[in-house]
Amino acid sequence: SLVGRVIRVSANAARVMLVIEPSSAVSSRLQTTRVEGTVRGVPAGTLEMDMIPLDAQVTEGDLVITSGLGGNFPPDIPVGQVTSVRLAPSGLNQVAQVRSLINFDALEFVLVITNFQPVDLSVFQQSTTP
């Protein structure tokens, strides 16, 4: 299951932004229906998947996995499991509560993927210089 992303390294340590941190955002999808959204950390130390289309079917127990969109994470890494779903305050999409498959209080060992190369999206951005 996804723990987070390495944001800084030194000779013998790495700093990781945990997926449950409020500044974390992970492009994700539901494994069964392939519905896409963004998993964000919530200040309470939990996860929410937002930007889910209104017409998408989301069911308690659905597995949430990384989508690979945005190039920050490989696709198909488990993120968590949907525990409930509600209408977003804006009324424009749905928001699902997601329970991580990891107990972050007891986490001792992680596997670091070292051969993944994030996609450089800058080649698709238009230059703003005249």
SEVEXVEX-341203 format. One record per atom (N, C-alpha, C): residue number from 1; residue in three letters; atom name; y, x, z. Coordinates in nm, 4 decimals. Layout:
<rs>
NUM;ALA;CA;Y;X;Z
...
</rs>
This chain:
<rs>
1;SER;N;-0.1190;0.0831;0.0000
1;SER;CA;0.0000;0.0000;0.0000
1;SER;C;0.1246;0.0870;0.0000
2;LEU;N;0.2310;0.0336;-0.0545
2;LEU;CA;0.3565;0.1068;-0.0677
2;LEU;C;0.4230;0.1257;0.0680
3;VAL;N;0.4569;0.2490;0.0998
3;VAL;CA;0.5263;0.2824;0.2241
3;VAL;C;0.6749;0.3007;0.1959
4;GLY;N;0.7069;0.3700;0.0886
4;GLY;CA;0.8461;0.3960;0.0571
4;GLY;C;0.8585;0.4984;-0.0537
5;ARG;N;0.9771;0.5593;-0.0596
5;ARG;CA;1.0061;0.6549;-0.1660
5;ARG;C;1.0652;0.7807;-0.1039
6;VAL;N;1.0160;0.8965;-0.1482
6;VAL;CA;1.0699;1.0245;-0.1014
6;VAL;C;1.2115;1.0381;-0.1558
7;ILE;N;1.3067;1.0605;-0.0650
7;ILE;CA;1.4464;1.0724;-0.1082
7;ILE;C;1.5017;1.2135;-0.0884
8;ARG;N;1.4321;1.2956;-0.0083
8;ARG;CA;1.4772;1.4327;0.0128
8;ARG;C;1.3575;1.5167;0.0558
9;VAL;N;1.3523;1.6409;0.0093
9;VAL;CA;1.2431;1.7300;0.0481
9;VAL;C;1.2990;1.8633;0.0970
10;SER;N;1.2215;1.9280;0.1829
10;SER;CA;1.2512;2.0637;0.2262
10;SER;C;1.1222;2.1433;0.2131
11;ALA;N;1.1209;2.2637;0.2625
11;ALA;CA;1.0034;2.3503;0.2461
11;ALA;C;0.8784;2.2917;0.3099
12;ASN;N;0.8929;2.2218;0.4214
12;ASN;CA;0.7732;2.1712;0.4896
12;ASN;C;0.7840;2.0268;0.5367
13;ALA;N;0.8771;1.9507;0.4800
13;ALA;CA;0.8924;1.8109;0.5203
13;ALA;C;0.9529;1.7296;0.4069
14;ALA;N;0.9418;1.5989;0.4201
14;ALA;CA;1.0028;1.5074;0.3227
14;ALA;C;1.0626;1.3899;0.3984
15;ARG;N;1.1779;1.3456;0.3535
15;ARG;CA;1.2402;1.2263;0.4112
15;ARG;C;1.2047;1.1094;0.3201
16;VAL;N;1.1615;0.9999;0.3804
16;VAL;CA;1.1158;0.8837;0.3058
16;VAL;C;1.2006;0.7621;0.3415
17;MET;N;1.2480;0.6908;0.2389
17;MET;CA;1.3123;0.5621;0.2623
17;MET;C;1.2006;0.4587;0.2642
18;LEU;N;1.1781;0.4001;0.3805
18;LEU;CA;1.0718;0.3015;0.3938
18;LEU;C;1.1052;0.1755;0.3156
19;VAL;N;1.0048;0.1086;0.2662
19;VAL;CA;1.0221;-0.0143;0.1901
19;VAL;C;1.0842;-0.1243;0.2762
20;ILE;N;1.0719;-0.1157;0.4080
20;ILE;CA;1.1261;-0.2187;0.4980
20;ILE;C;1.2730;-0.1948;0.5346
21;GLU;N;1.3320;-0.0845;0.4882
21;GLU;CA;1.4731;-0.0583;0.5176
21;GLU;C;1.5612;-0.1503;0.4334
22;PRO;N;1.6712;-0.2020;0.4916
22;PRO;CA;1.7588;-0.2937;0.4181
22;PRO;C;1.8167;-0.2362;0.2886
23;SER;N;1.8277;-0.1064;0.2766
23;SER;CA;1.8816;-0.0462;0.1539
23;SER;C;1.7739;-0.0241;0.0473
24;SER;N;1.6511;-0.0616;0.0781
24;SER;CA;1.5411;-0.0452;-0.0164
24;SER;C;1.5309;-0.1670;-0.1093
25;ALA;N;1.5028;-0.1408;-0.2370
25;ALA;CA;1.4782;-0.2475;-0.3346
25;ALA;C;1.3683;-0.2001;-0.4289
26;VAL;N;1.2672;-0.2835;-0.4471
26;VAL;CA;1.1517;-0.2474;-0.5291
26;VAL;C;1.1260;-0.3580;-0.6310
27;SER;N;1.1285;-0.3223;-0.7590
27;SER;CA;1.0931;-0.4187;-0.8643
27;SER;C;0.9457;-0.4532;-0.8480
28;SER;N;0.9180;-0.5818;-0.8318
28;SER;CA;0.7822;-0.6252;-0.7998
28;SER;C;0.7426;-0.7476;-0.8800
29;ARG;N;0.6154;-0.7832;-0.8672
29;ARG;CA;0.5653;-0.9055;-0.9298
29;ARG;C;0.4483;-0.9569;-0.8492
30;LEU;N;0.4194;-1.0855;-0.8670
30;LEU;CA;0.3023;-1.1449;-0.8037
30;LEU;C;0.1812;-1.1097;-0.8886
31;GLN;N;0.0740;-1.0687;-0.8254
31;GLN;CA;-0.0423;-1.0210;-0.9003
31;GLN;C;-0.1055;-1.1301;-0.9862
32;THR;N;-0.1134;-1.2525;-0.9350
32;THR;CA;-0.1848;-1.3576;-1.0071
32;THR;C;-0.1030;-1.4177;-1.1209
33;THR;N;0.0221;-1.4520;-1.0954
33;THR;CA;0.1025;-1.5212;-1.1969
33;THR;C;0.1944;-1.4283;-1.2759
34;ARG;N;0.2070;-1.3024;-1.2319
34;ARG;CA;0.2929;-1.2017;-1.2971
34;ARG;C;0.4412;-1.2363;-1.2854
35;VAL;N;0.4774;-1.3295;-1.1981
35;VAL;CA;0.6169;-1.3646;-1.1742
35;VAL;C;0.6868;-1.2446;-1.1114
36;GLU;N;0.8056;-1.2124;-1.1643
36;GLU;CA;0.8763;-1.0930;-1.1190
36;GLU;C;0.9906;-1.1264;-1.0242
37;GLY;N;1.0239;-1.0301;-0.9406
37;GLY;CA;1.1344;-1.0406;-0.8470
37;GLY;C;1.1618;-0.9041;-0.7881
38;THR;N;1.2437;-0.9007;-0.6849
38;THR;CA;1.2785;-0.7751;-0.6185
38;THR;C;1.2455;-0.7859;-0.4709
39;VAL;N;1.1669;-0.6912;-0.4205
39;VAL;CA;1.1345;-0.6874;-0.2789
39;VAL;C;1.2385;-0.6013;-0.2090
40;ARG;N;1.2974;-0.6587;-0.1048
40;ARG;CA;1.4011;-0.5891;-0.0273
40;ARG;C;1.3614;-0.5883;0.1203
41;GLY;N;1.4050;-0.4824;0.1876
41;GLY;CA;1.3879;-0.4768;0.3317
41;GLY;C;1.4883;-0.5687;0.3978
42;VAL;N;1.4493;-0.6265;0.5091
42;VAL;CA;1.5348;-0.7166;0.5862
42;VAL;C;1.5620;-0.6473;0.7198
43;PRO;N;1.6849;-0.6614;0.7750
43;PRO;CA;1.7172;-0.5923;0.9004
43;PRO;C;1.6148;-0.6108;1.0124
44;ALA;N;1.5420;-0.7204;1.0130
44;ALA;CA;1.4408;-0.7443;1.1166
44;ALA;C;1.3168;-0.6571;1.0977
45;GLY;N;1.3141;-0.5759;0.9898
45;GLY;CA;1.1993;-0.4901;0.9642
45;GLY;C;1.0895;-0.5578;0.8859
46;THR;N;1.1251;-0.6650;0.8151
46;THR;CA;1.0285;-0.7355;0.7318
46;THR;C;1.0699;-0.7216;0.5853
47;LEU;N;1.0027;-0.7942;0.4989
47;LEU;CA;1.0298;-0.7879;0.3560
47;LEU;C;1.0557;-0.9268;0.3001
48;GLU;N;1.1412;-0.9324;0.1973
48;GLU;CA;1.1633;-1.0551;0.1207
48;GLU;C;1.1585;-1.0205;-0.0269
49;MET;N;1.1014;-1.1115;-0.1040
49;MET;CA;1.1035;-1.0994;-0.2490
49;MET;C;1.2015;-1.2036;-0.2999
50;ASP;N;1.3121;-1.1577;-0.3596
50;ASP;CA;1.4112;-1.2522;-0.4096
50;ASP;C;1.4181;-1.2454;-0.5617
51;MET;N;1.5093;-1.3222;-0.6170
51;MET;CA;1.5268;-1.3323;-0.7624
51;MET;C;1.4040;-1.3924;-0.8314
52;ILE;N;1.3303;-1.4765;-0.7603
52;ILE;CA;1.2140;-1.5446;-0.8179
52;ILE;C;1.2652;-1.6707;-0.8874
53;PRO;N;1.2342;-1.6890;-1.0157
53;PRO;CA;1.2818;-1.8076;-1.0876
53;PRO;C;1.2442;-1.9388;-1.0170
54;LEU;N;1.3312;-2.0391;-1.0318
54;LEU;CA;1.3097;-2.1693;-0.9672
54;LEU;C;1.1794;-2.2351;-1.0100
55;ASP;N;1.1420;-2.2184;-1.1365
55;ASP;CA;1.0232;-2.2864;-1.1868
55;ASP;C;0.8937;-2.2077;-1.1636
56;ALA;N;0.9030;-2.0920;-1.0972
56;ALA;CA;0.7843;-2.0094;-1.0746
56;ALA;C;0.7020;-2.0649;-0.9597
57;GLN;N;0.5710;-2.0603;-0.9768
57;GLN;CA;0.4812;-2.1047;-0.8713
57;GLN;C;0.4498;-1.9859;-0.7805
58;VAL;N;0.4846;-2.0009;-0.6545
58;VAL;CA;0.4587;-1.8976;-0.5548
58;VAL;C;0.3765;-1.9611;-0.4442
59;THR;N;0.2643;-1.8983;-0.4107
59;THR;CA;0.1721;-1.9551;-0.3142
59;THR;C;0.1528;-1.8599;-0.1969
60;GLU;N;0.1466;-1.9166;-0.0777
60;GLU;CA;0.1163;-1.8358;0.0397
60;GLU;C;-0.0135;-1.7598;0.0169
61;GLY;N;-0.0110;-1.6306;0.0462
61;GLY;CA;-0.1285;-1.5465;0.0259
61;GLY;C;-0.1243;-1.4663;-0.1029
62;ASP;N;-0.0304;-1.4986;-0.1944
62;ASP;CA;-0.0184;-1.4218;-0.3188
62;ASP;C;0.0063;-1.2752;-0.2866
63;LEU;N;-0.0588;-1.1858;-0.3592
63;LEU;CA;-0.0389;-1.0425;-0.3429
63;LEU;C;0.0817;-0.9990;-0.4250
64;VAL;N;0.1713;-0.9216;-0.3634
64;VAL;CA;0.2891;-0.8678;-0.4306
64;VAL;C;0.2622;-0.7215;-0.4625
65;ILE;N;0.2831;-0.6828;-0.5901
65;ILE;CA;0.2600;-0.5455;-0.6338
65;ILE;C;0.3846;-0.4933;-0.7057
66;THR;N;0.3959;-0.3618;-0.7167
66;THR;CA;0.5079;-0.3039;-0.7909
66;THR;C;0.4921;-0.3389;-0.9380
67;SER;N;0.6055;-0.3614;-1.0052
67;SER;CA;0.6003;-0.3982;-1.1468
67;SER;C;0.6134;-0.2771;-1.2384
68;GLY;N;0.6713;-0.1704;-1.1882
68;GLY;CA;0.6961;-0.0534;-1.2721
68;GLY;C;0.8283;-0.0610;-1.3446
69;LEU;N;0.8955;-0.1779;-1.3413
69;LEU;CA;1.0251;-0.1914;-1.4071
69;LEU;C;1.1292;-0.1085;-1.3336
70;GLY;N;1.2216;-0.0528;-1.4059
70;GLY;CA;1.3247;0.0308;-1.3455
70;GLY;C;1.2844;0.1758;-1.3351
71;GLY;N;1.1563;0.2034;-1.3473
71;GLY;CA;1.1101;0.3409;-1.3505
71;GLY;C;1.1024;0.4133;-1.2187
72;ASN;N;1.1251;0.3464;-1.1046
72;ASN;CA;1.1221;0.4155;-0.9758
72;ASN;C;0.9836;0.4274;-0.9146
73;PHE;N;0.8945;0.3350;-0.9477
73;PHE;CA;0.7596;0.3355;-0.8923
73;PHE;C;0.6604;0.3083;-1.0044
74;PRO;N;0.5400;0.3635;-0.9929
74;PRO;CA;0.4350;0.3256;-1.0887
74;PRO;C;0.4006;0.1780;-1.0692
75;PRO;N;0.3483;0.1113;-1.1716
75;PRO;CA;0.3093;-0.0292;-1.1549
75;PRO;C;0.1821;-0.0440;-1.0728
76;ASP;N;0.1645;-0.1650;-1.0189
76;ASP;CA;0.0392;-0.2092;-0.9562
76;ASP;C;0.0069;-0.1494;-0.8194
77;ILE;N;0.1081;-0.0991;-0.7478
77;ILE;CA;0.0860;-0.0553;-0.6099
77;ILE;C;0.1085;-0.1763;-0.5191
78;PRO;N;0.0125;-0.2109;-0.4327
78;PRO;CA;0.0320;-0.3250;-0.3426
78;PRO;C;0.1528;-0.3042;-0.2511
79;VAL;N;0.2339;-0.4092;-0.2359
79;VAL;CA;0.3518;-0.4047;-0.1495
79;VAL;C;0.3293;-0.4919;-0.0265
80;GLY;N;0.2713;-0.6098;-0.0457
80;GLY;CA;0.2490;-0.7008;0.0658
80;GLY;C;0.1925;-0.8326;0.0191
81;GLN;N;0.1995;-0.9301;0.1075
81;GLN;CA;0.1418;-1.0623;0.0812
81;GLN;C;0.2430;-1.1698;0.1183
82;VAL;N;0.2572;-1.2691;0.0325
82;VAL;CA;0.3519;-1.3785;0.0558
82;VAL;C;0.3054;-1.4610;0.1760
83;THR;N;0.4000;-1.4849;0.2689
83;THR;CA;0.3683;-1.5684;0.3854
83;THR;C;0.4371;-1.7042;0.3772
84;SER;N;0.5506;-1.7125;0.3057
84;SER;CA;0.6190;-1.8403;0.2875
84;SER;C;0.7194;-1.8252;0.1743
85;VAL;N;0.7691;-1.9382;0.1250
85;VAL;CA;0.8676;-1.9368;0.0164
85;VAL;C;0.9705;-2.0461;0.0424
86;ARG;N;1.0948;-2.0194;0.0045
86;ARG;CA;1.2028;-2.1159;0.0250
86;ARG;C;1.3032;-2.1022;-0.0882
87;LEU;N;1.3937;-2.1966;-0.0953
87;LEU;CA;1.5034;-2.1915;-0.1915
87;LEU;C;1.6086;-2.0938;-0.1398
88;ALA;N;1.6626;-2.0098;-0.2280
88;ALA;CA;1.7693;-1.9172;-0.1891
88;ALA;C;1.8937;-1.9962;-0.1509
89;PRO;N;1.9793;-1.9415;-0.0634
89;PRO;CA;2.1024;-2.0121;-0.0240
89;PRO;C;2.1891;-2.0528;-0.1441
90;SER;N;2.1870;-1.9733;-0.2511
90;SER;CA;2.2656;-2.0062;-0.3709
90;SER;C;2.2069;-2.1241;-0.4466
91;GLY;N;2.0785;-2.1528;-0.4237
91;GLY;CA;2.0103;-2.2589;-0.4958
91;GLY;C;1.9695;-2.2194;-0.6368
92;LEU;N;1.9892;-2.0918;-0.6728
92;LEU;CA;1.9620;-2.0477;-0.8092
92;LEU;C;1.8237;-1.9864;-0.8282
93;ASN;N;1.7569;-1.9530;-0.7193
93;ASN;CA;1.6235;-1.8941;-0.7291
93;ASN;C;1.5483;-1.9161;-0.5988
94;GLN;N;1.4269;-1.8641;-0.5935
94;GLN;CA;1.3445;-1.8741;-0.4742
94;GLN;C;1.3390;-1.7390;-0.4030
95;VAL;N;1.3103;-1.7450;-0.2736
95;VAL;CA;1.2930;-1.6248;-0.1928
95;VAL;C;1.1613;-1.6390;-0.1176
96;ALA;N;1.0784;-1.5352;-0.1228
96;ALA;CA;0.9503;-1.5379;-0.0522
96;ALA;C;0.9525;-1.4375;0.0619
97;GLN;N;0.9032;-1.4795;0.1774
97;GLN;CA;0.8809;-1.3854;0.2872
97;GLN;C;0.7539;-1.3095;0.2520
98;VAL;N;0.7563;-1.1788;0.2698
98;VAL;CA;0.6418;-1.0949;0.2356
98;VAL;C;0.6025;-1.0134;0.3582
99;ARG;N;0.4751;-1.0172;0.3912
99;ARG;CA;0.4225;-0.9372;0.5020
99;ARG;C;0.3630;-0.8100;0.4441
100;SER;N;0.4123;-0.6960;0.4907
100;SER;CA;0.3571;-0.5686;0.4454
100;SER;C;0.2124;-0.5575;0.4891
101;LEU;N;0.1337;-0.4862;0.4138
101;LEU;CA;-0.0053;-0.4627;0.4488
101;LEU;C;-0.0181;-0.3435;0.5426
102;ILE;N;0.0972;-0.2849;0.5806
102;ILE;CA;0.1010;-0.1654;0.6644
102;ILE;C;0.1617;-0.1984;0.7994
103;ASN;N;0.1052;-0.1422;0.9038
103;ASN;CA;0.1658;-0.1482;1.0368
103;ASN;C;0.2514;-0.0224;1.0501
104;PHE;N;0.3817;-0.0352;1.0280
104;PHE;CA;0.4698;0.0814;1.0281
104;PHE;C;0.4819;0.1452;1.1663
105;ASP;N;0.4539;0.0706;1.2726
105;ASP;CA;0.4593;0.1265;1.4071
105;ASP;C;0.3447;0.2230;1.4346
106;ALA;N;0.2352;0.2093;1.3619
106;ALA;CA;0.1182;0.2933;1.3857
106;ALA;C;0.0883;0.3866;1.2680
107;LEU;N;0.1790;0.3954;1.1736
107;LEU;CA;0.1570;0.4764;1.0530
107;LEU;C;0.1568;0.6244;1.0873
108;GLU;N;0.0508;0.6943;1.0492
108;GLU;CA;0.0406;0.8374;1.0782
108;GLU;C;0.0277;0.9219;0.9523
109;PHE;N;-0.0463;0.8748;0.8539
109;PHE;CA;-0.0702;0.9529;0.7340
109;PHE;C;-0.0353;0.8711;0.6110
110;VAL;N;0.0201;0.9369;0.5098
110;VAL;CA;0.0501;0.8716;0.3830
110;VAL;C;0.0048;0.9613;0.2691
111;LEU;N;-0.0199;0.9021;0.1565
111;LEU;CA;-0.0498;0.9744;0.0335
111;LEU;C;0.0790;0.9795;-0.0467
112;VAL;N;0.1176;1.0983;-0.0888
112;VAL;CA;0.2385;1.1141;-0.1689
112;VAL;C;0.1968;1.1347;-0.3136
113;ILE;N;0.2451;1.0485;-0.4013
113;ILE;CA;0.2172;1.0637;-0.5442
113;ILE;C;0.3120;1.1700;-0.5974
114;THR;N;0.2553;1.2792;-0.6468
114;THR;CA;0.3391;1.3910;-0.6907
114;THR;C;0.3478;1.4041;-0.8421
115;ASN;N;0.2641;1.3340;-0.9148
115;ASN;CA;0.2647;1.3502;-1.0600
115;ASN;C;0.3378;1.2386;-1.1338
116;PHE;N;0.4081;1.1516;-1.0605
116;PHE;CA;0.4809;1.0424;-1.1240
116;PHE;C;0.6193;1.0904;-1.1632
117;GLN;N;0.6556;1.0692;-1.2878
117;GLN;CA;0.7876;1.1059;-1.3370
117;GLN;C;0.8688;0.9795;-1.3578
118;PRO;N;0.9742;0.9585;-1.2768
118;PRO;CA;1.0581;0.8396;-1.2967
118;PRO;C;1.1143;0.8368;-1.4381
119;VAL;N;1.1299;0.7182;-1.4913
119;VAL;CA;1.1825;0.7015;-1.6256
119;VAL;C;1.3324;0.7268;-1.6241
120;ASP;N;1.3805;0.8092;-1.7171
120;ASP;CA;1.5235;0.8361;-1.7296
120;ASP;C;1.5851;0.7268;-1.8162
121;LEU;N;1.6532;0.6326;-1.7515
121;LEU;CA;1.7115;0.5190;-1.8231
121;LEU;C;1.8482;0.5511;-1.8814
122;SER;N;1.9029;0.6679;-1.8518
122;SER;CA;2.0366;0.7019;-1.9008
122;SER;C;2.0412;0.7115;-2.0533
123;VAL;N;1.9279;0.7349;-2.1166
123;VAL;CA;1.9267;0.7443;-2.2634
123;VAL;C;1.9547;0.6092;-2.3276
124;PHE;N;1.9395;0.5002;-2.2511
124;PHE;CA;1.9641;0.3669;-2.3048
124;PHE;C;2.1055;0.3163;-2.2759
125;GLN;N;2.1805;0.3898;-2.1946
125;GLN;CA;2.3158;0.3485;-2.1598
125;GLN;C;2.4133;0.3994;-2.2651
126;GLN;N;2.5095;0.3150;-2.3011
126;GLN;CA;2.6077;0.3541;-2.3988
126;GLN;C;2.7110;0.4457;-2.3348
127;SER;N;2.7537;0.5410;-2.4113
127;SER;CA;2.8575;0.6323;-2.3632
127;SER;C;2.9914;0.5595;-2.3618
128;THR;N;3.0686;0.5816;-2.2548
128;THR;CA;3.1996;0.5155;-2.2453
128;THR;C;3.3131;0.6074;-2.2882
129;THR;N;3.2785;0.7293;-2.3292
129;THR;CA;3.3815;0.8214;-2.3752
129;THR;C;3.4133;0.7938;-2.5209
130;PRO;N;3.5419;0.8013;-2.5583
130;PRO;CA;3.5792;0.7715;-2.6971
130;PRO;C;3.5365;0.8815;-2.7926
</rs>
